[in-house]
């Protein structure tokens, strides 16, 4: 078995672990809808939540990787929009730059690419600061989800056999 694939859990444990990202995604949906109407941001961060559920120990789902990739993506998308105006050109530039940056920083978290698109396609220029603040809050929720998922997995695993 690949070291990066988590061991299967019982149905009860799997459902318990799935409850965490489900709650986080529902909270994200409420925050995004209440404060910004930027539904693309919800989609990106919901993907992050599912990846964390799937394998919280995978390097792509570490606290460092998720926080760095999502923050860089938001800043690059915002910068592309600011320099080029909202639209496909800004989205393309933001996406390419995000991919280059997350590879260079060894912080590869694929949903971050969608985050850069969210900021490049901003629907309401007046909401930029609030959207960025919202995304940071949601990243903090994802970090808490990752840590909670690891805690649940540690409790579900049987103790290692001593030699």
C-alpha atoms as an extended CHARMM CRD file, in Angstrom:
* protein
*
       163  EXT
         1         1  UNK       CA              0.0000000000        0.0000000000        0.0000000000  PROA      1               0.0000000000
         2         2  UNK       CA              1.2410000000        3.4960000000       -0.8610000000  PROA      2               0.0000000000
         3         3  UNK       CA              2.4420000000        5.3580000000        2.2470000000  PROA      3               0.0000000000
         4         4  UNK       CA              0.3400000000        8.3610000000        1.2950000000  PROA      4               0.0000000000
         5         5  UNK       CA             -2.9650000000        6.4800000000        1.1380000000  PROA      5               0.0000000000
         6         6  UNK       CA             -4.7450000000        6.2050000000        4.4450000000  PROA      6               0.0000000000
         7         7  UNK       CA             -5.9080000000        2.8420000000        5.6900000000  PROA      7               0.0000000000
         8         8  UNK       CA             -9.6240000000        2.1360000000        5.2500000000  PROA      8               0.0000000000
         9         9  UNK       CA            -11.8350000000        2.7180000000        8.2610000000  PROA      9               0.0000000000
        10        10  UNK       CA            -15.0580000000        1.0870000000        9.3550000000  PROA      10              0.0000000000
        11        11  UNK       CA            -18.2490000000        2.5750000000        7.9230000000  PROA      11              0.0000000000
        12        12  UNK       CA            -19.0040000000        4.2670000000       11.2510000000  PROA      12              0.0000000000
        13        13  UNK       CA            -15.4960000000        5.7700000000       11.4440000000  PROA      13              0.0000000000
        14        14  UNK       CA            -15.6240000000        6.8500000000        7.7970000000  PROA      14              0.0000000000
        15        15  UNK       CA            -18.9600000000        8.5930000000        8.3380000000  PROA      15              0.0000000000
        16        16  UNK       CA            -17.6080000000       10.2480000000       11.4800000000  PROA      16              0.0000000000
        17        17  UNK       CA            -14.5990000000       11.5280000000        9.5730000000  PROA      17              0.0000000000
        18        18  UNK       CA            -16.8040000000       12.7060000000        6.6760000000  PROA      18              0.0000000000
        19        19  UNK       CA            -18.9060000000       14.7430000000        9.1170000000  PROA      19              0.0000000000
        20        20  UNK       CA            -16.0610000000       17.2360000000        9.6470000000  PROA      20              0.0000000000
        21        21  UNK       CA            -15.6790000000       18.4130000000        6.0340000000  PROA      21              0.0000000000
        22        22  UNK       CA            -19.4530000000       18.3640000000        5.5790000000  PROA      22              0.0000000000
        23        23  UNK       CA            -19.9010000000       20.8170000000        8.4470000000  PROA      23              0.0000000000
        24        24  UNK       CA            -17.0180000000       22.9800000000        7.1900000000  PROA      24              0.0000000000
        25        25  UNK       CA            -18.4500000000       23.0820000000        3.6560000000  PROA      25              0.0000000000
        26        26  UNK       CA            -21.8870000000       24.0650000000        4.9850000000  PROA      26              0.0000000000
        27        27  UNK       CA            -20.2920000000       26.8270000000        7.0810000000  PROA      27              0.0000000000
        28        28  UNK       CA            -18.3700000000       28.0280000000        4.0220000000  PROA      28              0.0000000000
        29        29  UNK       CA            -21.5380000000       28.0730000000        1.9630000000  PROA      29              0.0000000000
        30        30  UNK       CA            -23.2720000000       30.2040000000        4.5770000000  PROA      30              0.0000000000
        31        31  UNK       CA            -20.3790000000       32.6590000000        4.9010000000  PROA      31              0.0000000000
        32        32  UNK       CA            -19.8540000000       33.0280000000        1.1680000000  PROA      32              0.0000000000
        33        33  UNK       CA            -23.5420000000       33.5210000000        0.4940000000  PROA      33              0.0000000000
        34        34  UNK       CA            -23.9620000000       35.9850000000        3.3620000000  PROA      34              0.0000000000
        35        35  UNK       CA            -20.9340000000       38.1400000000        2.6470000000  PROA      35              0.0000000000
        36        36  UNK       CA            -19.8590000000       38.0270000000       -0.9740000000  PROA      36              0.0000000000
        37        37  UNK       CA            -21.9520000000       36.0130000000       -3.4130000000  PROA      37              0.0000000000
        38        38  UNK       CA            -18.6510000000       34.6860000000       -4.8430000000  PROA      38              0.0000000000
        39        39  UNK       CA            -19.7470000000       31.0960000000       -5.3320000000  PROA      39              0.0000000000
        40        40  UNK       CA            -16.5300000000       30.1020000000       -7.1060000000  PROA      40              0.0000000000
        41        41  UNK       CA            -14.6630000000       30.6210000000       -3.8300000000  PROA      41              0.0000000000
        42        42  UNK       CA            -17.0200000000       28.1700000000       -2.1700000000  PROA      42              0.0000000000
        43        43  UNK       CA            -16.3310000000       25.5650000000       -4.8480000000  PROA      43              0.0000000000
        44        44  UNK       CA            -12.5700000000       25.8830000000       -4.4830000000  PROA      44              0.0000000000
        45        45  UNK       CA            -12.5280000000       25.6620000000       -0.7150000000  PROA      45              0.0000000000
        46        46  UNK       CA            -15.0850000000       22.8360000000       -0.7100000000  PROA      46              0.0000000000
        47        47  UNK       CA            -12.6510000000       20.8960000000       -2.9000000000  PROA      47              0.0000000000
        48        48  UNK       CA             -9.9260000000       21.5700000000       -0.3400000000  PROA      48              0.0000000000
        49        49  UNK       CA            -12.1830000000       20.2750000000        2.4350000000  PROA      49              0.0000000000
        50        50  UNK       CA            -12.8610000000       17.0540000000        0.5340000000  PROA      50              0.0000000000
        51        51  UNK       CA             -9.1570000000       16.4720000000       -0.1520000000  PROA      51              0.0000000000
        52        52  UNK       CA             -8.4010000000       16.9740000000        3.5310000000  PROA      52              0.0000000000
        53        53  UNK       CA            -11.0930000000       14.4280000000        4.4160000000  PROA      53              0.0000000000
        54        54  UNK       CA             -9.7690000000       11.9820000000        1.8350000000  PROA      54              0.0000000000
        55        55  UNK       CA             -6.1970000000       12.0310000000        3.1420000000  PROA      55              0.0000000000
        56        56  UNK       CA             -5.3190000000       14.5990000000        5.8330000000  PROA      56              0.0000000000
        57        57  UNK       CA             -1.7620000000       13.2290000000        6.0410000000  PROA      57              0.0000000000
        58        58  UNK       CA             -0.9870000000       13.7940000000        2.3540000000  PROA      58              0.0000000000
        59        59  UNK       CA              1.5900000000       16.5780000000        1.8100000000  PROA      59              0.0000000000
        60        60  UNK       CA             -0.8530000000       18.4640000000       -0.4420000000  PROA      60              0.0000000000
        61        61  UNK       CA             -3.2200000000       18.7730000000        2.5240000000  PROA      61              0.0000000000
        62        62  UNK       CA             -0.7570000000       19.9210000000        5.1780000000  PROA      62              0.0000000000
        63        63  UNK       CA             -1.4030000000       23.1620000000        7.0460000000  PROA      63              0.0000000000
        64        64  UNK       CA              1.5810000000       24.8240000000        5.3640000000  PROA      64              0.0000000000
        65        65  UNK       CA              0.5570000000       23.7460000000        1.8850000000  PROA      65              0.0000000000
        66        66  UNK       CA             -3.1370000000       24.6280000000        2.1360000000  PROA      66              0.0000000000
        67        67  UNK       CA             -2.5300000000       28.0140000000        3.7650000000  PROA      67              0.0000000000
        68        68  UNK       CA              0.3370000000       28.9960000000        1.4560000000  PROA      68              0.0000000000
        69        69  UNK       CA             -1.2640000000       27.7970000000       -1.7720000000  PROA      69              0.0000000000
        70        70  UNK       CA             -4.6840000000       29.2990000000       -1.0720000000  PROA      70              0.0000000000
        71        71  UNK       CA             -3.2640000000       32.6330000000        0.1300000000  PROA      71              0.0000000000
        72        72  UNK       CA             -0.8890000000       32.9480000000       -2.8430000000  PROA      72              0.0000000000
        73        73  UNK       CA             -3.7130000000       32.0470000000       -5.2210000000  PROA      73              0.0000000000
        74        74  UNK       CA             -6.0070000000       34.7010000000       -3.7480000000  PROA      74              0.0000000000
        75        75  UNK       CA             -3.2880000000       37.3580000000       -3.9460000000  PROA      75              0.0000000000
        76        76  UNK       CA             -2.3190000000       36.4300000000       -7.5080000000  PROA      76              0.0000000000
        77        77  UNK       CA             -5.9400000000       36.3940000000       -8.6610000000  PROA      77              0.0000000000
        78        78  UNK       CA             -6.5760000000       39.7430000000       -6.9990000000  PROA      78              0.0000000000
        79        79  UNK       CA             -3.3910000000       41.1910000000       -8.5270000000  PROA      79              0.0000000000
        80        80  UNK       CA             -4.2510000000       39.9210000000      -12.0080000000  PROA      80              0.0000000000
        81        81  UNK       CA             -7.7160000000       41.4540000000      -11.7370000000  PROA      81              0.0000000000
        82        82  UNK       CA             -6.3070000000       44.7410000000      -10.4810000000  PROA      82              0.0000000000
        83        83  UNK       CA             -3.7400000000       44.9520000000      -13.2950000000  PROA      83              0.0000000000
        84        84  UNK       CA             -5.7710000000       43.5090000000      -16.1660000000  PROA      84              0.0000000000
        85        85  UNK       CA             -9.4070000000       43.9130000000      -15.1430000000  PROA      85              0.0000000000
        86        86  UNK       CA            -11.8010000000       41.0800000000      -14.4080000000  PROA      86              0.0000000000
        87        87  UNK       CA            -12.0630000000       38.5710000000      -17.2020000000  PROA      87              0.0000000000
        88        88  UNK       CA            -10.4680000000       35.7240000000      -19.0800000000  PROA      88              0.0000000000
        89        89  UNK       CA             -7.0540000000       37.3520000000      -19.5230000000  PROA      89              0.0000000000
        90        90  UNK       CA             -6.7440000000       38.0320000000      -15.8020000000  PROA      90              0.0000000000
        91        91  UNK       CA             -8.0060000000       34.5200000000      -15.0310000000  PROA      91              0.0000000000
        92        92  UNK       CA             -5.4940000000       32.9100000000      -17.3820000000  PROA      92              0.0000000000
        93        93  UNK       CA             -2.5910000000       34.9180000000      -16.0030000000  PROA      93              0.0000000000
        94        94  UNK       CA             -3.6560000000       34.2470000000      -12.4020000000  PROA      94              0.0000000000
        95        95  UNK       CA             -3.9940000000       30.5310000000      -13.0680000000  PROA      95              0.0000000000
        96        96  UNK       CA             -0.5770000000       30.1870000000      -14.7400000000  PROA      96              0.0000000000
        97        97  UNK       CA              1.1550000000       32.2670000000      -12.0620000000  PROA      97              0.0000000000
        98        98  UNK       CA             -0.5240000000       30.2830000000       -9.2890000000  PROA      98              0.0000000000
        99        99  UNK       CA              0.6420000000       27.0030000000      -10.7780000000  PROA      99              0.0000000000
       100       100  UNK       CA              4.2100000000       28.3200000000      -11.1100000000  PROA      100             0.0000000000
       101       101  UNK       CA              4.2730000000       29.7190000000       -7.5720000000  PROA      101             0.0000000000
       102       102  UNK       CA              2.8250000000       26.6710000000       -5.8190000000  PROA      102             0.0000000000
       103       103  UNK       CA              5.2050000000       24.3720000000       -7.6780000000  PROA      103             0.0000000000
       104       104  UNK       CA              8.1660000000       26.6490000000       -6.8770000000  PROA      104             0.0000000000
       105       105  UNK       CA              7.1990000000       26.8390000000       -3.1900000000  PROA      105             0.0000000000
       106       106  UNK       CA              6.4880000000       23.0940000000       -3.0330000000  PROA      106             0.0000000000
       107       107  UNK       CA              2.9830000000       23.9460000000       -1.8700000000  PROA      107             0.0000000000
       108       108  UNK       CA              0.9350000000       22.0840000000       -4.4590000000  PROA      108             0.0000000000
       109       109  UNK       CA             -2.7280000000       22.1080000000       -3.5140000000  PROA      109             0.0000000000
       110       110  UNK       CA             -4.8050000000       21.8670000000       -6.7310000000  PROA      110             0.0000000000
       111       111  UNK       CA             -7.9570000000       23.6530000000       -5.4720000000  PROA      111             0.0000000000
       112       112  UNK       CA             -5.8660000000       26.8190000000       -5.0610000000  PROA      112             0.0000000000
       113       113  UNK       CA             -5.8760000000       27.1990000000       -8.8390000000  PROA      113             0.0000000000
       114       114  UNK       CA             -9.6470000000       27.6870000000       -8.6450000000  PROA      114             0.0000000000
       115       115  UNK       CA             -9.1730000000       30.2720000000       -5.9060000000  PROA      115             0.0000000000
       116       116  UNK       CA             -7.0170000000       32.3590000000       -8.2440000000  PROA      116             0.0000000000
       117       117  UNK       CA             -9.8180000000       32.2360000000      -10.8240000000  PROA      117             0.0000000000
       118       118  UNK       CA            -12.3500000000       33.4100000000       -8.2500000000  PROA      118             0.0000000000
       119       119  UNK       CA            -10.3840000000       36.5690000000       -7.6080000000  PROA      119             0.0000000000
       120       120  UNK       CA             -9.6170000000       37.1570000000      -11.2870000000  PROA      120             0.0000000000
       121       121  UNK       CA            -13.3380000000       36.9200000000      -12.1760000000  PROA      121             0.0000000000
       122       122  UNK       CA            -14.4860000000       39.1440000000       -9.3040000000  PROA      122             0.0000000000
       123       123  UNK       CA            -18.0650000000       40.2270000000       -9.8440000000  PROA      123             0.0000000000
       124       124  UNK       CA            -18.0010000000       43.2130000000       -7.4930000000  PROA      124             0.0000000000
       125       125  UNK       CA            -14.8140000000       45.3170000000       -7.2590000000  PROA      125             0.0000000000
       126       126  UNK       CA            -15.9990000000       46.9360000000       -4.0250000000  PROA      126             0.0000000000
       127       127  UNK       CA            -15.9360000000       43.6000000000       -2.2160000000  PROA      127             0.0000000000
       128       128  UNK       CA            -12.2270000000       42.8240000000       -2.7930000000  PROA      128             0.0000000000
       129       129  UNK       CA            -11.0490000000       43.3280000000        0.7650000000  PROA      129             0.0000000000
       130       130  UNK       CA            -14.0110000000       41.5390000000        2.2920000000  PROA      130             0.0000000000
       131       131  UNK       CA            -13.6090000000       38.6520000000       -0.1600000000  PROA      131             0.0000000000
       132       132  UNK       CA             -9.9450000000       38.2770000000        0.7200000000  PROA      132             0.0000000000
       133       133  UNK       CA            -10.7390000000       38.4280000000        4.4430000000  PROA      133             0.0000000000
       134       134  UNK       CA            -13.4390000000       35.8300000000        3.9270000000  PROA      134             0.0000000000
       135       135  UNK       CA            -11.0550000000       33.5390000000        2.0810000000  PROA      135             0.0000000000
       136       136  UNK       CA             -8.5050000000       33.8210000000        4.9100000000  PROA      136             0.0000000000
       137       137  UNK       CA            -11.2020000000       32.9340000000        7.4300000000  PROA      137             0.0000000000
       138       138  UNK       CA            -12.1770000000       29.9200000000        5.3510000000  PROA      138             0.0000000000
       139       139  UNK       CA             -8.5230000000       28.8570000000        5.0650000000  PROA      139             0.0000000000
       140       140  UNK       CA             -8.3520000000       28.9320000000        8.8740000000  PROA      140             0.0000000000
       141       141  UNK       CA            -11.4340000000       26.6800000000        8.9090000000  PROA      141             0.0000000000
       142       142  UNK       CA             -9.6720000000       24.2970000000        6.5120000000  PROA      142             0.0000000000
       143       143  UNK       CA             -6.5950000000       24.2130000000        8.7310000000  PROA      143             0.0000000000
       144       144  UNK       CA             -8.7960000000       23.4010000000       11.7190000000  PROA      144             0.0000000000
       145       145  UNK       CA            -10.4580000000       20.6910000000        9.6300000000  PROA      145             0.0000000000
       146       146  UNK       CA             -7.0910000000       19.1930000000        8.7230000000  PROA      146             0.0000000000
       147       147  UNK       CA             -5.9830000000       19.1030000000       12.3460000000  PROA      147             0.0000000000
       148       148  UNK       CA             -9.2950000000       17.6560000000       13.5230000000  PROA      148             0.0000000000
       149       149  UNK       CA             -9.1980000000       15.0030000000       10.7940000000  PROA      149             0.0000000000
       150       150  UNK       CA             -5.7220000000       13.9410000000       11.8680000000  PROA      150             0.0000000000
       151       151  UNK       CA             -6.8980000000       13.7230000000       15.4680000000  PROA      151             0.0000000000
       152       152  UNK       CA             -9.8770000000       11.5450000000       14.4580000000  PROA      152             0.0000000000
       153       153  UNK       CA             -7.6630000000        9.2840000000       12.3390000000  PROA      153             0.0000000000
       154       154  UNK       CA             -5.2040000000        8.8130000000       15.1970000000  PROA      154             0.0000000000
       155       155  UNK       CA             -8.0470000000        7.8070000000       17.5090000000  PROA      155             0.0000000000
       156       156  UNK       CA             -9.5030000000        5.3710000000       14.9400000000  PROA      156             0.0000000000
       157       157  UNK       CA             -6.2590000000        3.5370000000       14.2070000000  PROA      157             0.0000000000
       158       158  UNK       CA             -5.3320000000        0.5600000000       16.3220000000  PROA      158             0.0000000000
       159       159  UNK       CA             -2.0560000000        0.9510000000       18.2430000000  PROA      159             0.0000000000
       160       160  UNK       CA              1.0300000000       -0.2190000000       16.3690000000  PROA      160             0.0000000000
       161       161  UNK       CA              2.1630000000       -3.7030000000       17.3380000000  PROA      161             0.0000000000
       162       162  UNK       CA              5.3780000000       -3.6940000000       19.3260000000  PROA      162             0.0000000000
       163       163  UNK       CA              8.2490000000       -5.8420000000       18.1510000000  PROA      163             0.0000000000
